[in-house]
Amino acid sequence: MRTILRNREILELLGETGQLSVPDACERLSLSPATARRAFARIAAEGLAEKVWGGLMRLNPATTPGYDMVPSSLRDTLNAE
């Protein structure tokens, strides 16, 4: 049950800000970085948010503050040399 409540809190924060980083989630929800990353991975796997480098972003990036965050699916392509 704690996982469901945690995910709901993360989604509420994400709805308010448009993006949420691991350090922000740790600070605001008193989570460890590992717990925040696991929760972010679950939320992204369920299709509720887009996983980006270091955090989560709302699914509609055109209306999201912080639109310039890079989705994890593109990270490797951009960093390839």
Protein Blocks (a to p, Z undefined) as FASTA:
>chain_A
ZZmmmmmmmmmmmmmnopacfklmmmmnopafklmmmmmmmmmmnopaccdehiacdfbl
mlgghklpccfklmmmmmpZZ
